[in-house]
Amino acid sequence: MKALVVNPEGRLQIEEMDMPKINEKQALVKMLSCGICGTDATIIRQSFKGFNPDDYPLVLGHEGVGEVVETGSLVTRYKKGDRVILPFVSAPEQNGRPLGSGWSAFSEYGIVDDATAYPEGEAPEAASAQKVLPAAINPREAPVLVTLREVLSTIRYFDIAQDETVIVYGSGPVAMAFVKLLRLSGVSEVVSVVRSQEKAELMHQFGAVRCINSRETDVPEAVRNFYPEGAKYVLDAVGSEAIMNEALGLLKDRGEVLCYGVPKVNVMELDWSRAPYNWKLNFQQMPYKEEEAECHDQVLQWANDGKLSLSEFISEIVGFEHALDAFSRYLEGKTSKKVIITF
């Protein structure tokens, strides 16, 4: 099978890989689509925490959707023909040689585990979030569900109060998801900080009640004009030291800086001279799969009710043969929303 491999120099290549082998508790999945994520970009640049130089070359991708083509003898949760979300290849091989795994969903085949086939507590963590998708969900758009589930689980983890103001920095797919899902979760005062008028208009469409263009407006001054005491929450959906430092000056007393964006470095310097006396810093870069799974039905319900449209989060859908070009555009910042690769 073919897969997208990142070599030790950070270069992407489509390479031939060994077919993954399933055990009696697993199902083999023919991949249909996979979304590009900021995590992929950070792994390519070799700055994602937990991935060491010795892990490369590795196979990329974690927002996959596919169709079950074979099941192990103990599998009851899946049947042939089911469309499933979140297949991985935890131990990819090339000519019998182990490669690293960046979850490996940019492959022609993947694996899902049947959590019910394992003794209690022994199933892989991802098994809880691997789900059969309703027939009504377009598999070409379905990778967006991974982002939405992760973001909703993070909103719940951050325990954001509905009656407080949330200022969201960023305008990519993750920031779009935060704005949309915060509003659907009942938060009425969501403010978006962006870097262009085009992005401001886009974030208004996703539900931001105010947008501040940081290239035209002094953000701290604008925030204090709207919220003299400051905001309870400032959410960094980018992963930027500069944003987190600016955020500290926007907080009300006992406010919180929330970081979900993936930082490009693992060391930062924070200046809290402009912060209130009391504040919190809360990082989440890796939502728990069990918590993500608990958000699955809610996201599907919003989609079924017409409150969410998966397509509105997507810039382009391209075939796997064009994956390298698609990644190049994404890494160069030429895509405004999510890019989906199909197989």
C-alpha positions as CSV (number, residue, x, y, z in Angstrom):
1,M,0.0,0.0,0.0
2,K,1.0,3.6,-0.4
3,A,1.5,6.0,2.6
4,L,2.7,9.5,3.3
5,V,6.1,9.3,5.0
6,V,8.1,12.1,6.7
7,N,11.9,11.4,6.4
8,P,14.5,12.5,9.0
9,E,15.1,15.7,7.0
10,G,11.4,16.7,7.3
11,R,10.7,16.0,3.7
12,L,7.4,14.4,2.7
13,Q,7.3,11.4,0.3
14,I,4.6,9.0,-0.9
15,E,6.2,5.5,-0.4
16,E,5.2,1.9,-0.7
17,M,4.5,0.3,2.7
18,D,3.7,-3.2,4.0
19,M,0.0,-3.9,4.4
20,P,-1.0,-3.7,8.1
21,K,-1.9,-7.0,9.7
22,I,-4.9,-7.3,12.0
23,N,-5.3,-9.6,15.0
24,E,-8.6,-11.3,16.2
25,K,-9.7,-8.1,18.0
26,Q,-9.2,-5.7,15.1
27,A,-10.7,-4.7,11.7
28,L,-8.9,-3.8,8.5
29,V,-10.0,-0.5,7.0
30,K,-9.7,0.8,3.4
31,M,-9.0,4.5,3.9
32,L,-11.4,6.9,2.2
33,S,-10.1,10.3,3.4
34,C,-7.9,12.0,5.9
35,G,-7.6,15.6,7.0
36,I,-4.5,17.7,7.3
37,C,-4.0,19.1,10.8
38,G,-1.6,21.6,12.5
39,T,-0.2,18.6,14.4
40,D,0.9,17.2,11.1
41,A,2.8,20.4,10.3
42,T,4.5,20.4,13.6
43,I,5.6,16.8,13.2
44,I,6.9,17.5,9.8
45,R,9.0,20.4,11.3
46,Q,10.2,18.0,14.0
47,S,9.0,20.2,16.8
48,F,6.0,18.2,18.2
49,K,6.6,17.2,21.8
50,G,7.1,13.5,22.2
51,F,8.5,12.8,18.7
52,N,12.2,12.4,18.7
53,P,14.7,12.3,15.8
54,D,15.0,8.5,16.2
55,D,11.2,8.2,15.4
56,Y,11.8,9.3,11.8
57,P,11.0,8.3,9.2
58,L,7.4,8.1,10.2
59,V,4.0,7.8,8.6
60,L,1.7,10.8,9.0
61,G,-2.0,11.4,9.7
62,H,-4.6,11.1,12.4
63,E,-7.9,12.4,11.0
64,G,-8.8,9.4,9.0
65,V,-12.1,7.9,7.8
66,G,-12.4,4.5,6.0
67,E,-14.5,1.4,5.2
68,V,-14.1,-1.9,7.0
69,V,-13.0,-4.6,4.6
70,E,-12.0,-7.4,7.0
71,T,-12.7,-8.3,10.6
72,G,-10.9,-10.4,13.2
73,S,-12.6,-13.5,14.7
74,L,-13.6,-11.7,18.0
75,V,-14.9,-8.5,16.4
76,T,-18.5,-7.8,17.0
77,R,-18.6,-4.0,16.9
78,Y,-17.7,-3.7,13.2
79,K,-18.8,-5.5,10.1
80,K,-17.6,-5.4,6.5
81,G,-18.9,-2.2,4.8
82,D,-19.1,-0.1,7.9
83,R,-17.6,3.4,7.5
84,V,-15.5,4.2,10.5
85,I,-13.7,7.2,12.0
86,L,-10.1,7.3,13.4
87,P,-8.3,4.2,11.9
88,F,-4.6,4.2,12.8
89,V,-1.6,2.1,12.0
90,S,0.4,2.0,15.3
91,A,3.3,-0.1,14.0
92,P,3.9,0.6,10.2
93,E,6.5,-1.4,8.4
94,Q,8.3,-1.0,5.1
95,N,9.8,-4.3,3.7
96,G,9.5,-5.7,7.2
97,R,11.4,-2.8,8.8
98,P,9.6,-0.9,11.5
99,L,8.9,2.8,10.9
100,G,7.7,5.5,13.3
101,S,4.0,6.3,13.5
102,G,2.5,9.8,13.5
103,W,-0.7,7.7,13.8
104,S,-0.3,6.8,10.1
105,A,-3.8,7.6,8.8
106,F,-2.4,9.0,5.5
107,S,-2.2,5.4,4.3
108,E,-4.3,3.3,1.9
109,Y,-5.2,1.0,4.8
110,G,-5.6,1.3,8.5
111,I,-6.9,-0.5,11.6
112,V,-9.6,0.0,14.2
113,D,-9.8,-2.0,17.5
114,D,-13.0,-3.4,18.8
115,A,-12.9,-2.2,22.5
116,T,-15.6,-4.8,23.4
117,A,-13.3,-7.7,22.3
118,Y,-10.7,-6.8,25.0
119,P,-10.7,-7.5,28.7
120,E,-11.8,-4.4,30.6
121,G,-9.1,-1.7,30.7
122,E,-6.9,-3.4,28.1
123,A,-8.1,-1.9,24.8
124,P,-5.9,0.7,23.1
125,E,-6.8,4.2,24.1
126,A,-8.0,5.2,20.6
127,A,-10.5,2.3,20.5
128,S,-13.1,4.3,22.5
129,A,-13.1,7.1,19.9
130,Q,-13.2,4.8,16.9
131,K,-16.9,4.8,15.8
132,V,-19.1,3.6,13.0
133,L,-20.4,6.6,11.1
134,P,-24.1,7.1,10.0
135,A,-24.7,6.6,6.3
136,A,-25.8,10.3,6.0
137,I,-22.3,11.5,6.7
138,N,-20.3,12.2,3.6
139,P,-17.0,10.3,4.0
140,R,-15.1,13.0,2.0
141,E,-16.1,15.5,4.7
142,A,-16.1,13.3,7.7
143,P,-12.5,14.0,8.8
144,V,-13.8,17.3,10.0
145,L,-15.6,15.4,12.7
146,V,-12.2,14.6,14.4
147,T,-11.4,18.3,14.7
148,L,-14.9,19.0,16.0
149,R,-14.9,16.2,18.6
150,E,-11.4,17.2,19.8
151,V,-12.4,20.9,20.1
152,L,-15.7,20.2,21.9
153,S,-14.0,17.9,24.4
154,T,-11.4,20.6,25.0
155,I,-14.2,23.2,25.6
156,R,-15.7,20.8,28.2
157,Y,-12.2,20.2,29.8
158,F,-11.6,23.9,30.0
159,D,-15.0,24.2,31.8
160,I,-15.8,27.5,30.1
161,A,-18.7,29.3,31.8
162,Q,-21.5,30.3,29.4
163,D,-22.0,33.7,30.9
164,E,-18.4,34.8,30.4
165,T,-16.5,36.4,27.5
166,V,-14.1,34.2,25.5
167,I,-11.5,35.9,23.2
168,V,-10.2,33.5,20.6
169,Y,-6.9,34.1,18.8
170,G,-6.6,32.5,15.4
171,S,-8.6,32.0,12.2
172,G,-7.7,28.5,11.0
173,P,-9.9,25.4,11.2
174,V,-9.3,24.9,14.9
175,A,-10.2,28.5,15.8
176,M,-13.3,28.3,13.5
177,A,-14.4,25.1,15.4
178,F,-13.9,26.8,18.7
179,V,-16.0,29.8,17.8
180,K,-18.8,27.7,16.3
181,L,-18.9,25.1,19.1
182,L,-18.6,27.7,21.9
183,R,-21.7,29.4,20.4
184,L,-23.5,26.0,20.1
185,S,-22.5,25.2,23.7
186,G,-24.3,28.4,24.9
187,V,-21.5,30.9,25.2
188,S,-22.9,34.1,23.8
189,E,-19.9,36.5,24.0
190,V,-17.2,35.1,21.7
191,V,-14.7,37.5,20.3
192,S,-12.3,36.6,17.5
193,V,-8.8,38.1,17.0
194,V,-7.7,37.8,13.4
195,R,-5.1,39.4,11.0
196,S,-7.3,40.5,8.1
197,Q,-10.7,41.8,7.2
198,E,-11.3,38.7,5.1
199,K,-10.7,36.5,8.2
200,A,-12.9,38.7,10.3
201,E,-15.8,38.2,8.0
202,L,-15.2,34.5,8.0
203,M,-15.2,34.3,11.8
204,H,-18.4,36.4,12.0
205,Q,-20.0,33.7,9.8
206,F,-18.9,31.1,12.4
207,G,-20.6,33.1,15.2
208,A,-18.1,35.6,16.6
209,V,-20.0,38.5,18.0
210,R,-17.0,40.8,17.6
211,C,-13.8,40.6,15.5
212,I,-10.6,42.5,16.1
213,N,-8.1,42.8,13.3
214,S,-4.7,42.9,15.0
215,R,-3.1,44.5,11.9
216,E,-5.4,47.5,12.1
217,T,-6.3,47.8,15.8
218,D,-4.5,47.7,19.1
219,V,-5.9,44.5,20.6
220,P,-5.5,45.3,24.3
221,E,-7.0,48.8,23.8
222,A,-10.0,47.4,21.8
223,V,-10.6,44.7,24.4
224,R,-10.5,47.2,27.3
225,N,-13.0,49.4,25.4
226,F,-15.5,46.5,25.2
227,Y,-14.6,44.9,28.5
228,P,-13.1,47.4,31.0
229,E,-12.5,44.7,33.6
230,G,-11.0,42.3,31.1
231,A,-12.1,38.9,29.8
232,K,-12.5,35.7,31.8
233,Y,-11.0,33.6,29.1
234,V,-8.4,34.2,26.3
235,L,-8.0,31.1,24.1
236,D,-4.9,30.7,21.9
237,A,-5.8,28.4,19.0
238,V,-2.4,29.1,17.4
239,G,0.3,28.1,19.9
240,S,2.2,31.4,20.0
241,E,4.4,32.8,22.8
242,A,3.5,36.3,21.6
243,I,-0.2,35.6,21.8
244,M,0.0,34.1,25.3
245,N,2.0,37.2,26.5
246,E,-0.6,39.6,25.0
247,A,-3.4,37.4,26.4
248,L,-2.2,38.0,30.0
249,G,-2.9,41.7,29.7
250,L,-6.5,41.0,28.6
251,L,-7.6,39.0,31.6
252,K,-9.9,40.0,34.4
253,D,-8.8,39.0,37.9
254,R,-8.8,35.2,38.1
255,G,-9.1,34.9,34.4
256,E,-7.5,32.1,32.4
257,V,-5.3,31.8,29.3
258,L,-6.3,28.7,27.5
259,C,-3.9,27.2,25.0
260,Y,-4.9,24.6,22.5
261,G,-2.7,25.6,19.6
262,V,0.4,23.5,19.1
263,P,3.5,25.6,20.0
264,K,6.3,25.6,17.5
265,V,8.8,25.4,20.5
266,N,8.8,23.7,23.9
267,V,10.2,26.7,25.8
268,M,8.5,30.0,26.3
269,E,9.1,33.2,28.4
270,L,6.0,34.8,29.9
271,D,5.8,38.4,31.1
272,W,2.9,38.7,33.5
273,S,3.6,42.3,34.6
274,R,0.4,43.4,32.8
275,A,-1.6,40.5,34.1
276,P,-4.0,40.7,37.1
277,Y,-2.7,39.5,40.4
278,N,-4.5,36.1,40.0
279,W,-4.7,34.2,36.8
280,K,-4.4,30.7,35.3
281,L,-2.6,29.1,32.4
282,N,-4.1,26.0,31.0
283,F,-2.6,23.9,28.2
284,Q,-4.3,21.1,26.3
285,Q,-2.5,19.7,23.3
286,M,-3.7,16.1,23.3
287,P,-7.4,15.5,24.2
288,Y,-8.1,12.2,25.9
289,K,-9.7,9.8,23.4
290,E,-12.4,8.8,25.9
291,E,-13.4,12.4,26.3
292,E,-13.4,12.9,22.5
293,A,-15.6,9.8,22.2
294,E,-18.1,11.4,24.7
295,C,-18.5,14.3,22.2
296,H,-19.2,12.1,19.2
297,D,-23.0,11.9,19.5
298,Q,-23.4,15.6,20.3
299,V,-21.4,16.7,17.2
300,L,-23.4,14.3,15.0
301,Q,-26.7,15.6,16.5
302,W,-25.8,19.2,15.7
303,A,-24.9,18.1,12.1
304,N,-28.1,16.2,11.8
305,D,-30.1,19.2,13.0
306,G,-28.4,21.5,10.5
307,K,-26.6,23.5,13.2
308,L,-23.2,22.3,11.9
309,S,-22.2,21.9,8.2
310,L,-19.0,19.9,7.8
311,S,-18.3,21.4,4.4
312,E,-18.1,24.9,5.8
313,F,-14.8,24.0,7.5
314,I,-13.2,22.7,4.2
315,S,-11.1,24.6,1.7
316,E,-10.4,21.8,-0.7
317,I,-10.6,18.1,-1.2
318,V,-7.9,16.5,-3.3
319,G,-6.9,13.0,-4.3
320,F,-4.0,11.2,-2.6
321,E,-1.9,11.5,-5.7
322,H,-1.9,15.3,-5.2
323,A,-1.1,15.0,-1.4
324,L,2.4,16.5,-1.6
325,D,1.1,19.6,-3.5
326,A,-1.8,20.0,-1.0
327,F,0.7,19.8,1.9
328,S,2.9,22.4,0.3
329,R,0.0,24.8,0.0
330,Y,-1.0,24.1,3.6
331,L,2.5,24.6,5.0
332,E,2.9,27.8,3.0
333,G,-0.3,29.2,4.5
334,K,-2.2,29.3,1.2
335,T,-5.3,27.4,2.5
336,S,-7.8,29.2,4.8
337,K,-9.7,26.1,6.0
338,K,-9.2,22.4,6.3
339,V,-7.7,20.3,3.5
340,I,-9.0,16.8,3.0
341,I,-7.0,14.1,1.2
342,T,-9.1,11.3,-0.4
343,F,-8.0,7.7,-1.4
